[in-house]
Amino acid sequence: MLRIIYMGTPQFAVPALETLITGPRAGDILATGYEIVTVVTRPDKPAGRGREIVYSPVKQCALAHNIPVWQPGSFKKEENSAALAAYHADLYIVAAFGQILPQAVLDQPRYGTLNIHASLLPKYRGADPIAEAILAGETETGVTIMLLDAGIDTGPMLLKRALPIATDETTGTLTPKLAALGAQAIREALPLWIAGKITPEKQDATQATLTRMLKKEDGQLHWQQPAIVLARQIRAYTPWPGTYTHWRGKLLKILAGHALPTSHAVETPIGYVGTLHEAGQRILSITTGEGMLAVTQLQLEGKKAMYAEEFLRGNGQIIGEHLD
């Protein structure tokens, strides 16, 4: 019986875990069978205004299926690494775990450590591959099942599966699609890997790109950028970190928008706010470094989120002003 330890934290890692949990009961995935001996996730942390302790989505999933959960913290600590080795697992499977595992940990299981990464490697290694693929204007992304090494998503690849990026896709809508694809991919790769039917493929480092952890300040819209770039930024940074500008000293969140056709272009200064009708609704139009950005949904500091037409009914004075 193959012994597996699963490591993950956010919602992205849940579909693959659920697939692995139901696999043995259904008698598929591995004919010889396997068991998930424990699920490892990041330590609980307080969240929200009440600072109440919140379990990670992976922990919630594991507990719902009566799978043991272990939250040791960093595996750079020798005592945690030794405790992990004491499980005598045959395979580790990782999905958005949230920490870089030392090589000594990766080498513990005889079948190595598999990772479900949300990009078509070697492009978009690192912490935020989904948002970066949208921001870059990619029309396709996917998942890669890979063998982890001590680098950041630099290990050899076992299997790739792709899907298109819709023109209105946000990180919020694309993430669950990739999570489901990742679950399918690990289900497909696992029996092939254990049977020795997959030859690991080395990544082409010359094609590699590296992403970083996004910060709140990354969401600021700079109106000197082309409208098409700003529209991608809005989609890429939904829901986190969100995109924003400033009006009359207040934060103005831009929740949804798109680049307007060049036929709408007018000679106005960068950051100038205008208005027009689209699909029978009034929307805001912002002059950018190249073209105009249509803003269809926004939220002023201290107020609720609104569609542009509702916003304009109470804030019509924004027309003709400039955004910072």
N, C-alpha and C positions, 0 to 999 in steps of 0.2 A: 504494500500500500504506500503510494507516494505521499510524502508529508510536505505540505505547502504552507508557507507563511506569507500572508498578504499585507502590504504596507500602503496606506493611502490616507487622505484626510478629507478633501472637499467632495462636493456632490459629483464632480467629474469621475471620481473613482468608484462610485457606488454601483453603476450598472455592471461593470466587470466583476465586482465582488459578488453581486447577486447571481450573475451567470455562473460563477465558480461554485457558489454555495448550492445551487440547484442541480448542477451537473451530476454529481454522484448519485443523487436520489433518482434522477431520470435515467441513470445507467448509461449516459453517453459521455462525450468528451474524451475520457480515457477508459479503455476497456478493462485495464487492470485496477482501476479505481484510484481514488486519492482522498485525502482529508485535509481540511484547513485547520491546522493545529492551533493557530492564534491569528488575530488581526492586530497589527501594530499601527497606531495612529498618534498624531501629535497630542501633547498634554492638553487637557481642558483649559479654557481660559474664559474670563468674564467678558461679557459683551452687552451692548445696549446701555441705556441710561441707568438701569438698575444694577448694572455690573454683575448680573447673574451668570453663573457658570453655564456654559453652553457646550454640549457634546458635538463633536464633529459629525457630519453626515455619515462618514464611514463607521464611526463608533455606533451611531444609532442603528445603522443597518446590521452590523454584527450582533449587537445585543438583541435585536428583533428576531434574529435567527439562532439565538443561543450559542453564538460563537464567542470563545474567550477573547477579551480585548486586553492588550498590553500597551501602556503609555510610558515608556522609559525615558523619553527625552533624547538627547544626543547619543549617537552610537560612536562618537569619538571618545567617549568615556570607556575605559577598558572594562569596567564592571558590566556595563550594558552590552558590550560586544560579546563578552564571555557568557552572559545570561542568554543572549540570542543563540549562540553556538550550542548551548545546552539543550535546545529544542531538537537538535539533530534533524533539521528539516532537509529535504532533498532539493527544494526549489524555493526561491523567494520571487514574488511578483509584486512590482511596485507601480503605483499610478498616482501622480501628483502628491507624493508623500510630504514634501516640504523641507527635506534636508538632503544634503549630499552624503552618500554612504561611503565610508572609507573602503579602500580596496580589500583590507583584511576581512571586512564584513561581506563584501561581494563574493569573495572566494570561499565562503563557508559551505554553501550547499553544492552538492556534486553536479547539479544541472545549472549552476550559476544563478544569476539574478536577472529576470526579465523586467523590462520597463514598457509601459504603455505611454507613448509620447504623442502629444496632439499636434503633430505637423508631419510633413513628408520630408524626413531628414535626408540630407544634412542641413536643409534650410530651417531656420527658426528653432535652433536649439535654445535651451534656457527656460526662464520662468514664465513668460507670457507669449507663447507662440500663436495662440488663437487671435488675440488682439493685433499682434504685429502683422499677421498674414492679411487681415482686413485693411489695416492701415497702409500696407504696401500696395494695395490694389490687386492682390492675387484673385484669380477667378477659380482657383482650385486649392484645396488643402486636404488633410486626411490625418491618419494615425500611422505610427510606426511602432512595431514590436521589435525591441532591440535588447541586446545584452548590455547591461550596465558595466562601465568601467569607472575608474576614478575621475575621469573628466566630466565636463558638463554635457551630457547627451552625445558623447563622442564614440560610444561603443559600436560594434558591428550590428547590422540590421538583419532581422529574421524575416519580416513580412511587412508589407505596406498595403494600405487600403485608402483610396481617395474618394472625395465627394466634392461637388461644385459649391462655390460660394455665391449665393444669390446676391443680386444687386442691392437689396435692402437688408442684407444680413447684418446683425449685430453680434457682438461677442456673447450677449445673453441668449440669442436664438441659436447660434452656431455651437456653443459649448455642449448642450445636451445631445445634439446630433453626433458630435465627435465622441462623446462619452458612450453612446450606443454603438457607434462604429468600433470603438476600442474594445467593447465587450465582445462583439462579433469576432474581431481580429484575434484576441487572446484565446477565444474558444477554438478558433481555427489553428492557431500557431502551436498551442500547447501539446496536442498529441503528436504533431509532426516533429516538434523539437525533442520530445522525450524518446520518440522512435528513431531519432537520428536522421530524419528525412529533410532537414533544412541545413543548408550550408550558410553560415554567417557571412554577410557581405560587408566588407570594409567601406566606411563612408569616404566620399571624396572631399577631403578637407578644403580643397580650393573652391568648392561650391557652398561652403558652410556660412551661415549667418547666426549671430548670437543675440538673443533677446535679453531684456533685463526686467527686474521687478518694477512695475509701474508705480508711480507716486501721484499723490493728489494734484500737485502742481503741473503734471504732464497734461492735465485736462484743459489748461488755458488755451483759448483760441486766439491765434495771432492772425489778424485780418489781412496782413500782407501776403499770406499764403494764398494759393489758388483755391477757388471755391470747391473744386473737386477733391482737393486734399483735405480741406476742412470737413467736408461731408463724410469722407472716410474716417476722419478722426472721431466725429460724433458717433458713428456706428461702431468703431473699434473700441471706444471707451464707454460703451453702454453695456452693463450697468456700472462698471468701475474703470477709471476713477470719475467718470462723468466729464462733460465739457462745459466750460463756462466763459463768460466775459464779465464786464462791469458796466453798469449804467447808473449815472448820478451817484457814484460812490457805493452802490450796492451790488452784491453778487447776483448775476443773472445766468442761471443754468440754461443751456441750450440742450433740450432733450431729444429733439428730432429735427432733421433738416436734410436738404439735398441741393446739389448744384443745379442752377437754372440753365436752360439753353442759352447760347450766346445771343439769341434774338432779343433777350430781355436786358442785355447790357446797356447801361446808361453812363454818361460821363458825370460821375459823382466821386467825392473823395473816399478813400479807403475807410471802412467802418461806418459809412453813412447808412442810416436806416430808412428804408422806403416801405411801401406796401403795394400789393397787387392781389388779384383774384386768381385762385387756382381750384379747379373742381368745385366752383361755387362758393368757396370759402376765402376770406381774407387771410393773407399770410404776410409775414415780414420778409423783406428782401434786404440783404446786407451786401454792400459793395466790398469786394475782396481784391487782393492783388491781381487776380485774373478771374473775371466773371463775377457772378452774383450767387449768394447762398440764400436759398429759401429756408426760413425757419417756421416750422409747423407746430412745434410744441416747446414750451419754455416754462421757467419757474423763477420768479423774482424772490430774492431773499426774504424770508419770513412769510411767504405766501404759498398757496398750493400750486401744483403743476396745472397748466392750462394749455388748451389749444390756442393757436395764435389769435383767432377771431375773438375768443372770450377775453384774452389778455388785452387786446387792443380796445375793447369796450371800456376798460378801466384805466388803461395806460396809453391812450392815444397820443399823448405828448411825446412819446418816444419817436414818432415819425419826424424825420428831418434832423434828428440828433445823431451823435457819433458814439460808437461803443469803444471802450478802451480794450 
